[in-house]
Amino acid sequence: MVTPWYKKSIVDPDRSYTALLGYIQLKSIGMFPKFAWYGRQIENQMKRTPEVLGYRVKGRFFRLEFWHLSAWESPAAIHTFVHAQPHLRIMEELTGRLGKTDFCYWTVKGSGLPLHFKHEVHRLAEPPHAAR
């Protein structure tokens, strides 16, 4: 399952933005209801965050794998979002309860939006992830 690109803002095709790709694999199916509830809360936070340009999610439910792909005004905007509620509380509650997690950032031109998983998921296999 892949959601359509949820476009939040008008993008300047010549401007550089920050892209974020995240991956989470749950340890067990029993974690899914809580994970889905938390995901809804984080999505609502994203919809209220003006620095988010757009996003989409992907899930492989039977493999308990989930991805998030988004575009932001800047790395500082991502940092602010991650340290705001409810994201901060949710990450604290999930610490040690998730399986594998991974993420990476890179710079993308506005003309490169919207982002697509088929073009970006390879980035998680290319270390160092957070340094891009």
NULUMTI-820164 format. One record per residue: residue in three letters; x, y negated, z negated of N, C-alpha, C in turn. Coordinates in steps of 0.05 Angstrom, whole numbers, plus 32768, in hexadecimal, padded with zeros to 4 digits. Example, Ala and Ser with C-alpha at 12.3 -4.5 7.8 and 13.67 -1.06 7.14 Angstrom:
// NULUMTI-820164
Ala810880727F6480F6805A7F64810880427F64/Ser8101802D7F72811180157F7181027FFF7F63/
***
This chain:
// NULUMTI-820164
Met80118017800080008000800080127FE78000/Val800D7FD58012801B7FBB801380067FA58015/Thr80087F9180047FF57F7B80057FFD7F67801B/Pro7FEA7F5880257FF17F43803880017F2D8029/Trp800F7F1C8038801E7F06802D800A7EF28022/Tyr800C7EEC80087FFB7ED87FFB800A7EBE7FFD/Lys80017EAD800F800E7E93801480037E7E8001/Lys80157E717FF2800C7E5D7FDF80127E417FE7/Ser80287E3D7FF680317E227FFC80387E1F8019/Ile80397E06802280437E00803D80617E01803C/Val806D7E0C805080897E11805180967E008067/Asp80AD7DF4806180BD7DE6807580CE7DFA8083/Pro80CB7DFE809D80DA7E1380AB80F87E0F80AB/Asp81017DF680A7811E7DF080A7812B7DF1808B/Arg811B7DF3807681257DF2805B812C7E0E8051/Ser81407E0F803F81477E29803281387E2D8019/Tyr812F7E45801481217E4D7FFD812E7E667FF0/Thr81247E6E7FDA812F7E867FCC811B7E9D7FCE/Ala81257EB47FD881147ECC7FD9811B7EDE7FC2/Leu81087EEE7FBA810C7F017FA480FF7F1B7FAB/Leu810E7F317FA881037F4C7FAC81087F5B7F92/Gly80F27F667F8780F47F767F6F80E97F927F73/Tyr80F47FA57F6480EC7FC17F6580E87FCB7F49/Ile80D37FDA7F4480CE7FE87F2B80C480047F30/Gln80D080177F2380C680337F2380BD803A7F07/Leu80A480417F04809A80487EEA80A480647EE1/Lys80A780677EC780B080817EBC809A80967EBD/Ser8081808D7EBB806B80A07EBA805180947EC4/Ile803F80A47ECD8025809B7ED68015808E7EBF/Gly801A80977EA7800D808B7E908012806E7E8C/Met802880647E97803080487E95802180377EA9/Phe801580447EBE800980347ED37FF380217ECB/Pro7FDF80297EBA7FCA80167EB37FD47FFC7EA7/Lys7FE77FFF7E947FF27FE77E8780027FD77E9C/Phe80127FE57EAD80217FD77EC1800F7FC87ED4/Ala7FF97FD47EDD7FE67FC67EEE7FDA7FAE7EE1/Trp7FD37FB07EC87FC77F9A7EB87FDB7F837EB6/Tyr7FF47F8A7EB080097F767EAE800E7F697ECA/Gly800E7F797EDF80127F6F7EF97FFD7F5A7F01/Arg7FE47F5F7EF97FCF7F4B7EFE7FD47F317EEF/Gln7FDD7F337ED77FE37F1B7EC77FFA7F0B7ED4/Ile800E7F197EDD80257F0B7EEA801C7EFF7F05/Glu800C7F0D7F1480027F027F2D7FF27EE87F28/Asn7FE17EE87F137FD27ED07F0C7FE57EB97F05/Gln7FFB7EBF7EF7800F7EAB7EF1801B7EA07F0B/Met80217EB27F1E802D7EAA7F37801A7E977F46/Lys80017E9D7F467FED7E8D7F547FEB7E717F48/Arg7FF37E6E7F2F7FF27E547F21800D7E457F23/Thr80227E527F2F803D7E477F2F80417E397F4A/Pro80447E1E7F4A80467E107F6380607E167F73/Glu80757E1F7F66808E7E247F74808F7E3F7F83/Val807A7E4E7F8180787E687F90806D7E617FAB/Leu807B7E687FC080727E637FDC805F7E797FE6/Gly80657E927FDE80557EA87FE680617EC27FDC/Tyr80517ED77FDD805A7EF17FD380497F087FDE/Arg80537F207FDB80447F387FE1804F7F4F7FCF/Val80407F647FCC80497F7B7FBC80457F947FCD/Lys80537FA97FC480527FC37FD180527FD87FBC/Gly80437FED7FBF804380037FAC8042801E7FB9/Arg805180307FAE804F804D7FB48046805A7F9B/Phe802B805C7F97802080657F7E802980817F76/Phe802A80937F88803180AF7F81804E80B27F7A/Arg805E809E7F82807B809E7F7A8080808B7F64/Leu806B807D7F5B806D80697F45808180547F4B/Glu8082804B7F65809580377F6D8086801E7F76/Phe809080067F6E80837FED7F7480987FD87F7A/Trp80917FC77F8E80A37FB17F9780947F977F97/His80A37F827F9380987F677F9480AB7F577FA7/Leu80A07F487FB980B07F377FCC80A37F1B7FCB/Ser80B47F077FC680A97EEC7FC380BD7ED77FCD/Ala80B37EC07FD380C37EA97FDA80BD7E927FC7/Trp80D27E847FBF80D17E6F7FAA80DF7E567FB4/Glu80D87E407FA780E57E267FAD81037E277FA7/Ser810B7E357F9181277E367F89812C7E4C7F75/Pro81457E537F70814B7E667F5A81427E5C7F3F/Ala81437E427F3A813A7E367F21811C7E3B7F1D/Ala810D7E3B7F3280F07E407F3080EB7E5D7F27/Ile80FB7E6F7F3180F87E8B7F2980FF7E8E7F0C/His81157E827F03811E7E837EE881087E787ED5/Thr80FD7E617EDC80E77E567ECC80CF7E687ECA/Phe80C77E747EE080B17E877EE180B67E9F7ECF/Val80CD7EAB7ED180D47EC37EC280D47EBE7EA4/His80DB7EA67E9C80DC7E9F7E7F80C37E917E75/Ala80AD7E917E8580947E867E7D80807E9D7E77/Gln806A7E977E6A80567EAB7E6380427EAD7E7A/Pro80387EC47E7F803B7EDD7E7080537EEE7E79/His80627EE67E8E80787EF77E98808C7EFE7E82/Leu80947EEB7E7280A87EF07E5D809E7F057E49/Arg80867F027E40807A7F157E2C80787F317E39/Ile806F7F327E51806C7F4C7E5E80877F5A7E62/Met809B7F4B7E6A80B57F587E6D80C07F617E52/Glu80BB7F527E3D80C47F5B7E2380B57F757E1B/Glu809B7F767E20808C7F8E7E1980947FA77E2A/Leu809D7FA27E4280A47FB97E5480C17FC17E52/Thr80D17FB27E4380EE7FB97E4180F17FD57E36/Gly81007FE67E45810580017E3D80EE80157E44/Arg80D8800B7E4F80C1801C7E5480BE80217E72/Leu80CE80147E8280CD80187E9F80E3802B7EA8/Gly80E080357EC080F680457ECC810980317ED9/Lys811380397EF1812780287EFF811A800D7F07/Thr812A7FF87F0381227FDE7F0D813A7FD27F1C/Asp81347FC17F2E81497FB47F3E813D7F9A7F4A/Phe814E7F877F5081457F6F7F5D815C7F627F6B/Cys81567F507F7E816A7F407F8B815E7F267F95/Tyr81707F127F9881697EF87FA381797EF37FBC/Trp816F7EE27FCD817E7ED87FE481717EBF7FEE/Thr817F7EB1800081747E98800B81677E9F8026/Val81507E92802A81407E97804281377E7B804D/Lys81387E788066812D7E608073810F7E628073/Gly81017E4B807280E47E4B807480DA7E58808D/Ser80EA7E5680A380E27E6380BC80E27E8280BA/Gly80EF7E8D80A580F07EAA80A080D97EB4808F/Leu80C67EA3808880AF7EAB807880977EAF808A/Pro80867EC1808480857ED2806C809A7EE8806D/Leu80A07EF2805580B37F09805380A47F238056/His80B37F37806180A77F52806680B97F678059/Phe80AD7F7A804C80BD7F8F803F80CF7F9E8053/Lys80C57FA4806B80D47FB3807E80EE7FA58085/His80EF7F8B808281087F7C808981197F778070/Glu810F7F7A8058811D7F71804181247F87802D/Val81167F9D802C811A7FB1801881377FBC8018/His81457FBB802E81617FC4802F81737FB5801C/Arg816B7F9D8015817C7F8C800381817F997FE8/Leu816E7FAA7FDF81727FB77FC581887FCC7FC6/Ala818F7FD57FDD81A47FE97FE081C07FDD7FE4/Glu81C17FC27FE481DA7FB47FEA81E37FA57FD1/Pro81F57FB07FC181FF7FA27FAA82117F8B7FB2/Pro82167F777FA182097F727F8881EE7F647F8C/His81D97F6E7F7F81BE7F647F8581B97F487F7D/Ala81BE7F417F6481B77F267F5B81CA7F107F65/Ala81DF7F187F7281F37F047F7A81ED7EF77F95/Arg81D97F017FA481D57EF67FBE81C77EDB7FBE/
***
